[in-house]
Amino acid sequence: MLYIKTEDLKVGMRLARPIYNRNGTLLYERNSKLTQQGIISVRNFGLIGLFILEPAEPVPPMTKDDLEFERFQTMSVFTIKDELTAIIKKQEAKKLNSFANQIVKMYGNLYHKINFMQNLRSKSDYIYKHSVNTAILCALISNQMDFSLEEQIDVVLAALLHDIHKLSLPDELVEQEFRNQTIDENDKQYAIVKSELLQAQSLLQNQSVVSPNVKKIITQFHHNILSENELDRDQLLRGTKVLRVAEGFDCFTAMKSYTEPTSEVTALRSLQVDKRYEENVVKALTDSIHILAPGVCVTLTNNDKGIVIVANEANVLRPVILSFNNNTIIDLSLKSNYAKTQILDVMKTMDNRFVMSEDAVEKFFGMGAGVIKVELNPDVLEAKKEEVQEVVGEVTEDIRKAEEDSKKLLESEKNASKESAVDKLDKIDPFSEDADNADVNLDDLFDFEGFSGE
């Protein structure tokens, strides 16, 4: 799966991700083909880019949780836009608190990792989608750190509101802030940002749903702009520390107009070396989302490529890798191996949703259910060559099964959404602010031969 900027889209490219309207109705299925008119329309809509399947790439499997995540992202953008608009107009944001509670209910009580997937963005909705994603990450991280329910809601509210001042900034300043570039305090742009930030904080003072703790988290988050004095780490609220990590991770990995998105691996490394992000909070992030799970394909610093076969929960960047070059296993948790070979990045041409089954891993290592402990040396690797080949076969079979499951899921999506999507084909523009009233012919946007040809 590739991220393709809008200006580089070509006829025949296939969508890798589904598209929903503001009501959560599936409009475009994965595997729909772009037409020339579709490319023109996407550019007119202002989208930064699309996730596209490679020519020979099968449609990647998506779980029900994955589909619900993308659906929730889409619907949430319209909710937060309405609430932030009300605040700017000096009106009460009546649904803000219930919206924060909904995010905590869905993502603040999970006991398993999720696939955190970036959504399609345009310059007009970038801030809203960034706020929603940051709030979801805050809910996930705060759960790992055993926040109370009240603390969770506060940090999620702070995430939803922390960038409200950017809605009043010129586009070039918004982009500069998302680039994480420092604005000199003597620059006139600095005065503009500070003025809008103070104005936004004044608006929040009048919101009854915004607690003093939420306001303090936001103030601490923007302290470098509001004050010349540095804050000591022990002065920061736990919510501020969580917001920093969540906001940073989304900024790194989001679709951007000025560069390609950063992979989760590169983003994690950036968080780990930057002193602004506390180590325990970054660890809570990696305990919440999949980054290098079994089945993820990676490139290595020795120019080799491989597949993760055992994740490393203690240090996600040092898993056990099966090398594509010579079918040997490299346990990166061992210092001797890590000194010679490290993970450079995830493979950009592969989607990370291909996951090898636990049965295959357990069969190879003979550990049974539970925590897998790996202690390998060259002699063991030599003795297990035949078993390595068996693992390769298992991985291949898992991918085949994943493709079959994906086809079944696609068929289920078709049956569930065909009637509503067909009824709206002549009128719906999924990228407009009011998708229900837009006047766009979807037949001109995508090739629905596989969708309704039967």
C-alpha positions in Angstrom: 0.0 0.0 0.0 1.4 3.4 -1.0 0.6 6.9 0.0 0.2 8.9 -3.3 -0.1 12.7 -3.3 -3.0 14.1 -5.2 -0.8 15.6 -8.0 0.7 12.1 -8.6 -2.6 10.2 -8.9 -3.2 8.2 -12.2 -6.2 6.6 -13.9 -6.7 3.0 -12.8 -5.1 3.3 -9.4 -7.1 1.4 -6.8 -8.3 2.7 -3.4 -6.6 0.9 -0.5 -9.0 2.3 2.1 -12.8 2.7 2.4 -14.4 6.1 2.4 -17.4 7.0 4.5 -19.6 10.1 4.6 -20.4 12.1 7.7 -23.1 9.7 8.8 -20.8 6.7 8.6 -22.3 5.3 5.4 -19.8 3.5 3.2 -19.5 5.3 -0.1 -16.4 4.0 -1.7 -15.1 0.5 -1.2 -11.5 -0.6 -1.2 -10.3 -1.7 -4.7 -12.4 1.0 -6.5 -10.5 2.3 -9.5 -9.8 6.0 -10.1 -11.0 7.6 -13.3 -9.7 10.8 -14.9 -12.7 12.6 -13.7 -12.2 11.2 -10.3 -8.7 12.5 -10.1 -9.9 16.0 -11.1 -12.6 15.8 -8.5 -10.2 14.7 -5.8 -8.0 17.7 -6.6 -11.0 20.0 -6.5 -11.9 18.6 -3.1 -8.5 19.7 -1.8 -7.4 16.2 -0.6 -3.7 16.0 0.1 -3.5 12.4 -1.2 -4.9 8.9 -1.1 -3.8 5.5 0.0 -3.4 3.4 -3.1 -2.9 -0.3 -3.7 0.1 -1.3 -5.9 -0.8 -3.0 -9.2 -0.4 -6.6 -8.1 -1.2 -6.0 -4.4 -4.3 -7.8 -3.0 -6.8 -5.8 -1.0 -5.3 -5.8 2.5 -7.4 -7.5 5.2 -9.2 -5.2 7.7 -10.8 -6.3 10.9 -14.1 -5.1 12.1 -12.2 -2.9 14.6 -10.2 -1.4 11.8 -13.3 -0.6 9.8 -15.0 0.9 12.8 -11.9 3.0 13.6 -12.0 4.6 10.2 -15.7 5.1 10.3 -15.5 6.7 13.7 -12.7 9.0 12.6 -14.8 10.2 9.7 -17.9 10.9 11.7 -16.0 12.5 14.6 -14.5 15.2 12.3 -17.9 16.7 11.7 -18.7 16.6 15.4 -15.5 18.4 16.5 -15.8 20.9 13.7 -19.3 21.9 14.9 -18.1 22.2 18.5 -15.0 24.2 17.7 -17.0 26.5 15.5 -19.5 27.1 18.3 -16.6 28.1 20.7 -15.2 30.5 18.1 -18.6 32.1 17.8 -18.7 32.4 21.6 -21.5 29.9 21.9 -21.7 26.9 24.3 -20.1 23.7 23.0 -23.0 21.6 24.2 -21.8 18.2 22.8 -18.2 18.5 23.6 -18.3 16.7 26.9 -20.4 13.8 25.7 -18.1 13.5 22.7 -15.0 13.2 25.0 -16.9 10.6 27.0 -17.6 8.6 23.8 -13.9 8.6 22.9 -12.9 7.4 26.3 -15.6 4.7 26.3 -14.4 3.4 22.9 -10.7 3.7 23.3 -9.9 4.4 26.9 -10.8 1.0 28.3 -9.1 -1.4 25.9 -6.9 -4.3 27.0 -5.5 -5.0 23.6 -3.5 -3.1 21.0 -5.2 -1.5 18.0 -4.1 -0.6 14.4 -3.8 3.2 14.5 -4.5 4.2 10.9 -4.2 7.7 9.5 -7.1 9.2 7.7 -7.4 11.1 4.4 -6.9 14.8 5.0 -7.3 18.1 3.2 -6.0 21.5 4.2 -9.5 22.5 5.3 -10.0 19.6 7.7 -6.4 18.9 8.8 -6.8 20.6 12.2 -10.1 18.8 13.0 -8.7 15.3 12.1 -5.5 16.0 13.9 -7.5 16.9 17.1 -9.6 13.8 16.9 -6.6 11.5 16.3 -4.7 13.1 19.1 -7.7 12.6 21.4 -8.0 8.9 20.5 -4.3 8.4 21.3 -4.6 10.3 24.6 -7.5 7.9 25.5 -5.3 4.9 24.7 -2.2 6.1 26.5 -4.0 7.4 29.6 -5.6 4.0 30.0 -2.2 2.3 29.9 -1.0 4.8 32.6 -4.0 4.0 34.9 -5.6 7.4 34.7 -8.8 7.9 36.6 -11.9 8.4 34.4 -11.9 12.1 35.3 -8.3 12.4 34.3 -8.9 10.6 31.0 -11.8 12.9 30.1 -9.7 15.9 30.9 -6.8 14.9 28.7 -9.1 13.9 25.8 -10.9 17.3 26.1 -7.5 19.1 26.1 -6.5 17.1 22.9 -9.8 18.1 21.2 -9.2 21.8 22.1 -5.5 22.3 22.0 -5.3 23.5 18.4 -8.4 25.7 18.3 -6.2 28.8 17.8 -4.9 27.4 14.5 -8.3 27.8 13.0 -7.6 31.6 13.0 -4.0 31.4 11.7 -2.9 31.9 8.0 -2.3 28.6 6.2 1.5 29.2 6.1 1.7 29.5 9.9 -0.4 26.4 10.4 1.9 24.4 8.2 4.9 25.8 9.9 3.6 24.8 13.3 2.8 21.3 12.1 6.4 21.1 10.7 7.4 21.6 14.3 9.5 24.6 13.2 10.5 27.2 15.9 9.2 30.7 15.3 11.6 33.3 16.5 10.0 35.5 19.3 11.2 38.6 17.5 9.4 37.6 14.3 6.1 39.2 13.6 4.6 35.7 13.0 5.4 34.9 16.6 3.2 37.8 17.8 0.4 36.5 15.5 0.5 33.0 16.9 0.7 34.2 20.5 -2.2 36.6 20.0 -4.5 33.9 18.5 -3.5 31.5 21.3 -4.4 34.0 24.0 -7.7 34.7 22.2 -8.5 31.0 22.1 -7.7 30.6 25.8 -10.0 33.5 26.5 -12.8 31.8 24.6 -12.3 28.6 26.6 -12.7 30.5 29.9 -16.3 30.9 29.0 -17.0 27.2 28.3 -18.6 25.6 31.3 -17.6 22.1 30.1 -13.9 23.0 30.2 -12.5 22.3 33.6 -9.6 24.3 35.1 -7.5 21.2 34.8 -8.2 21.0 31.0 -7.2 24.7 30.7 -4.0 24.1 32.6 -3.0 21.2 30.4 -3.5 23.3 27.3 -1.6 26.2 28.8 1.3 24.0 29.7 1.3 22.4 26.3 1.7 25.9 24.7 4.0 27.2 27.4 6.9 27.8 25.1 4.9 30.4 23.2 3.1 32.0 26.1 6.0 32.4 28.4 9.8 33.0 28.3 10.4 30.8 31.3 11.0 27.1 30.9 8.8 24.6 32.8 10.6 22.0 34.8 9.5 18.4 34.0 8.2 17.9 37.5 5.8 20.9 37.0 4.0 19.3 34.1 0.7 17.6 34.7 0.5 13.9 33.7 -2.2 15.0 31.1 0.3 17.5 29.6 2.9 14.8 29.2 0.4 12.4 27.5 -0.9 15.2 25.2 2.7 15.9 24.1 3.4 12.3 23.0 0.0 11.8 21.4 0.2 15.1 19.5 3.7 14.4 18.4 3.0 10.9 17.1 0.0 12.1 15.0 2.0 15.0 13.6 4.8 12.7 12.6 2.6 10.0 10.9 -0.2 12.1 9.4 -0.7 12.8 5.7 1.1 16.1 4.9 1.0 18.5 2.0 4.8 19.2 2.2 6.2 15.7 2.6 5.3 12.0 2.8 4.0 10.7 6.1 6.6 9.4 8.5 6.3 5.7 9.3 5.4 4.6 12.8 9.0 3.2 13.3 10.6 6.5 12.4 8.0 8.4 14.4 8.8 6.3 17.5 12.5 6.8 17.1 11.9 10.6 17.0 9.8 10.5 20.2 12.4 8.3 22.0 15.4 10.7 21.3 13.5 14.0 22.0 13.6 15.0 25.7 10.3 16.7 25.4 8.6 13.3 25.4 8.9 11.2 28.6 10.0 7.7 28.2 7.2 6.1 30.3 4.6 7.9 28.2 6.1 6.8 24.9 6.2 3.2 26.3 2.4 3.6 27.1 1.9 4.5 23.4 3.8 1.5 22.2 1.7 -0.7 24.6 -1.5 0.7 23.0 -0.9 0.4 19.2 0.7 -2.1 16.8 4.0 -0.9 15.4 6.1 -4.0 14.7 3.7 -6.9 15.2 4.3 -10.4 13.7 3.8 -10.3 9.9 5.1 -6.7 9.4 7.6 -6.6 6.6 10.7 -4.4 7.3 14.0 -3.3 5.7 17.2 -3.7 7.6 20.3 -1.6 7.9 22.3 -4.3 6.1 20.1 -3.8 3.0 18.3 -7.0 3.7 14.5 -7.3 4.0 12.6 -9.5 6.4 9.4 -10.2 8.3 8.7 -9.9 12.0 7.9 -13.3 13.5 8.0 -12.4 17.2 7.3 -9.0 18.6 9.3 -7.6 21.5 7.0 -6.1 24.1 9.9 -4.7 26.1 11.4 -2.9 23.2 9.2 -2.9 20.0 12.1 -1.9 17.8 14.0 -5.1 18.6 11.8 -8.0 17.5 12.8 -11.4 16.0 13.1 -11.1 12.2 13.0 -13.8 9.5 15.5 -12.7 6.8 14.3 -12.9 3.2 17.8 -13.0 2.0 18.8 -16.4 3.4 15.9 -17.6 5.5 17.8 -17.1 8.8 16.4 -15.8 12.0 17.8 -12.6 13.6 16.9 -12.0 17.2 17.4 -8.3 17.6 16.9 -8.5 21.4 20.4 -10.0 21.5 23.1 -7.3 21.8 25.4 -9.2 19.4 22.8 -9.1 16.6 21.6 -5.6 17.3 25.1 -4.3 17.1 25.3 -5.5 13.5 21.7 -5.2 12.2 18.8 -3.0 13.1 15.4 -2.2 11.6 15.7 0.7 9.2 12.0 1.1 8.5 8.8 -0.8 7.6 8.6 -1.8 3.9 6.8 1.0 2.1 5.3 -1.4 -0.4 3.7 -3.7 2.1 0.6 -3.1 4.3 1.2 -3.9 7.9 -2.1 -5.7 8.4 -0.7 -9.1 7.3 -0.3 -10.9 10.6 1.2 -14.3 11.0 -1.0 -16.5 13.2 0.1 -17.2 16.8 -0.2 -20.9 16.1 2.6 -20.7 13.5 4.9 -18.8 15.9 4.1 -21.3 18.8 4.7 -24.3 16.5 8.1 -23.0 15.5 9.4 -22.2 18.9 7.6 -25.0 20.7 6.6 -22.7 23.6 2.9 -23.2 23.6 0.5 -20.4 24.7 1.7 -17.5 26.7 4.8 -15.3 26.6 7.3 -16.4 24.0 10.9 -16.3 25.2 13.5 -16.4 22.4 17.1 -17.4 23.0 18.8 -18.2 19.7 22.5 -18.7 18.7 24.1 -19.7 15.4 24.1 -23.5 16.3 20.4 -23.4 17.0 19.7 -21.5 13.8 21.6 -24.1 11.8 19.7 -26.9 13.4 16.4 -25.3 12.7 16.8 -24.6 8.9 14.0 -27.0 8.0 11.8 -25.5 10.6 12.5 -22.0 9.2 11.3 -23.2 5.8 8.2 -24.4 7.5 7.6 -21.0 9.1 8.0 -19.4 5.7 5.3 -21.8 4.4 3.1 -20.9 7.4 3.5 -17.2 6.7 2.6 -17.7 3.1 -0.5 -19.7 4.0 -1.5 -17.1 6.6 -1.3 -14.4 3.9 -3.4 -16.5 1.5 -6.0 -17.0 4.2 -5.9 -13.3 5.0 -6.6 -12.5 1.4 -9.5 -14.9 1.4 -10.9 -13.3 4.6 -10.4 -9.9 3.0 -12.5 -11.0 0.0 -15.2 -12.2 2.2 -15.2 -9.0 4.3 -15.3 -7.0 1.1 -18.4 -9.0 -0.1 -20.0 -8.4 3.3 -19.3 -4.6 3.0 -20.9 -4.6 -0.5 -24.0 -6.3 0.6 -24.4 -4.1 3.7 -23.9 -0.8 1.9 -24.9 -1.4 -1.7 -28.5 0.0 -1.4 -27.6 3.2 0.5 -24.5 3.9 -1.7 -26.4 3.3 -5.0 -29.3 5.6 -3.9 -26.8 8.4 -3.3 -24.6 7.9 -6.4 -25.9 11.0 -8.2 -25.8 13.4 -5.3 -23.1 12.6 -2.7 -19.7 14.3 -2.5 -18.0 12.5 0.3 -15.4 15.2 0.7 -17.7 18.1 1.0 -18.7 19.7 4.3 -22.3 18.6 3.8 -22.1 15.2 2.1 -25.8 14.8 2.1 -26.5 17.9 0.0 -23.6 17.9 -2.4 -24.2 17.6 -6.1 -21.5 15.2 -7.4 -21.9 12.2 -9.7 -20.0 9.4 -8.0 -20.1 7.4 -11.3 -17.6 10.0 -12.6 -15.3 9.6 -9.6 -14.7 5.8 -9.3 -15.1 2.7 -11.4 -17.8 0.7 -9.5 -17.7 -2.2 -11.9 -16.7 -4.5 -9.1 -19.3 -2.9 -6.8 -22.5 -3.1 -8.8 -21.7 -4.9 -12.0 -23.3 -8.1 -10.9 
